[in-house]
Amino acid sequence: MARCRSSASEIFFVRFEYFAVKPFCMSESLRLKDQPVSQRPRERLAALGADALSHAELIAILLRTGLKGANVVQVGQQLLNQFGSLQALARASVTDLQKVKGIGRDKAVTLMAAFALAHQMAKELQDESPVLDNPENVVALLRAKNLVKNVETLQVLLLNTRRKLIRVEEKVIEGTIDTLLVHPREVFKAAIAANAAAVVLVHNHPSGDPTPSEADIKVTRDLIRAGQLLKIDVLDHVIIGRATPERRKDYVSLRELGYFYA
């Protein structure tokens, strides 16, 4: 029976190739500069925009460099793992940040400066926001967004004590409002977390007719009662549709229609 033989040079080549390639593959998986340009965070942001990047990649752009055994994206992910969320990371002190391996004083200060800028921008946006204590301003804010929706979606405007916008909380549950099973806990959880003083409920009618259904009215009254218990005012429930020659307004306000009582 014939036996397959390999020359010494062939054996040497295979072994050399194995040991030479393996370290390079490990390095490539860690070092950003060894990755294709199109996969690096800075280039991805420039080409695709910030929304295409993960939180870890955005943090990596601020940090600039990683450390031995971990690239800068991995260090960014370690920060997120350590603090649990972006909000917790934004509240961290320089000392807290430096407890994470790879984060020195300069990187910690850079992160704090970035979060401080984001906070100041949010305050500016709130100051520029119109007072949302009437349906006209509410609809002007959300009309364009709701015109493109082809299913009913509940949106909760979280407002501060001056009736200005903190943020819009959009419920991912979609369908007709009577099958949304809108639970007060889901609506007010975000309001409590944002320290909101009031909320405005908004949803769309893809049919174009903003006339409220019995279910719309019932849900509204349930949420008014829940808000009274939590000391969070439910200012209005606005339904957005489309204007027609017979119907000049493309929305209705349940408060204006007289349905705002518990």
C-alpha positions, -999 to 999 in steps of 0.1 A, spaced: 0 0 0 14 33 -11 22 59 16 19 96 10 52 114 18 59 151 23 93 166 18 110 184 46 106 217 28 68 212 24 65 204 61 85 235 70 64 257 47 31 245 62 43 250 98 58 284 90 26 295 74 5 283 103 26 301 130 30 332 108 -6 337 100 -22 330 134 -8 360 152 -17 383 123 -53 372 125 -55 379 162 -39 413 157 -63 421 129 -93 414 151 -81 438 177 -64 467 159 -86 491 141 -58 503 118 -55 467 105 -92 466 96 -106 478 63 -110 516 62 -148 513 56 -152 494 89 -135 520 111 -158 542 133 -146 576 120 -149 566 83 -183 549 90 -196 581 106 -183 603 77 -199 580 51 -231 568 68 -239 593 96 -239 589 133 -271 569 134 -253 540 117 -228 536 146 -232 518 178 -228 536 212 -194 519 216 -182 531 182 -193 567 190 -175 566 223 -144 551 205 -142 583 183 -139 604 214 -114 581 231 -92 579 199 -69 550 211 -74 517 229 -49 497 249 -28 466 246 -51 437 240 -82 457 233 -90 482 205 -107 515 212 -142 502 203 -138 474 228 -127 499 255 -159 519 246 -180 487 251 -162 481 284 -173 515 296 -209 508 287 -208 474 304 -193 490 335 -219 517 339 -249 500 323 -263 528 302 -254 561 285 -272 580 312 -252 564 340 -220 570 319 -229 606 315 -233 611 352 -199 595 360 -171 616 375 -135 617 363 -125 594 391 -152 569 383 -143 568 346 -106 563 354 -115 531 372 -121 515 338 -89 501 323 -77 522 294 -93 554 306 -69 580 318 -75 615 329 -75 631 294 -100 605 280 -122 609 311 -123 647 307 -130 643 270 -160 621 277 -173 645 303 -170 674 280 -190 656 252 -218 647 276 -218 682 290 -223 696 254 -251 672 248 -268 683 280 -264 720 271 -278 713 236 -308 695 251 -315 725 274 -313 749 244 -338 727 225 -361 728 254 -358 766 257 -365 769 219 -395 746 220 -429 762 218 -452 760 247 -473 729 241 -504 737 260 -526 739 230 -534 714 202 -523 738 174 -487 738 186 -488 700 193 -500 692 158 -474 716 142 -447 697 160 -459 662 150 -479 667 118 -451 658 93 -441 627 113 -476 614 115 -485 619 79 -462 591 68 -475 565 93 -498 539 79 -507 524 113 -520 540 145 -491 549 168 -494 564 203 -470 592 211 -466 608 245 -452 643 248 -434 647 281 -435 683 293 -418 703 320 -435 727 344 -434 754 317 -452 731 293 -422 728 271 -410 696 255 -386 673 273 -390 646 247 -415 625 227 -419 590 239 -433 568 211 -450 536 220 -437 508 198 -470 490 201 -489 497 170 -524 489 158 -559 504 163 -561 524 196 -587 500 211 -563 471 206 -533 489 218 -542 480 254 -527 512 265 -517 507 301 -511 537 324 -479 521 336 -464 521 301 -475 557 295 -464 572 328 -432 552 333 -413 574 309 -429 605 324 -418 596 359 -382 588 347 -380 622 328 -395 641 359 -422 654 336 -449 676 351 -474 669 323 -481 649 292 -500 653 260 -512 621 243 -511 621 205 -521 594 180 -528 593 143 -558 580 123 -543 567 90 -578 567 75 -576 605 76 -607 610 98 -596 622 132 -630 616 148 -624 599 182 -638 564 187 -654 552 219 -621 534 227 -602 566 222 -624 583 248 -622 555 273 -584 552 270 -582 590 276 -603 589 307 -584 560 321 -551 579 316 -565 611 331 -574 592 363 -540 576 365 -523 610 360 -543 625 388 -530 598 412 -495 603 401 -497 642 401 -489 643 364 -513 663 343 -528 649 312 -533 681 292 -549 668 261 -553 638 237 -549 650 201 -558 628 171 -542 637 138 -558 629 105 -559 647 72 -578 679 62 -605 678 35 -626 704 17 -654 695 42 -631 693 72 -607 722 74 -588 710 104 -567 678 102 -569 670 139 -593 670 169 -586 677 205 -605 656 230 -602 684 255 -618 709 231 -646 683 223 -654 682 261 -643 647 268 -617 657 294 -632 646 327 -624 615 347 
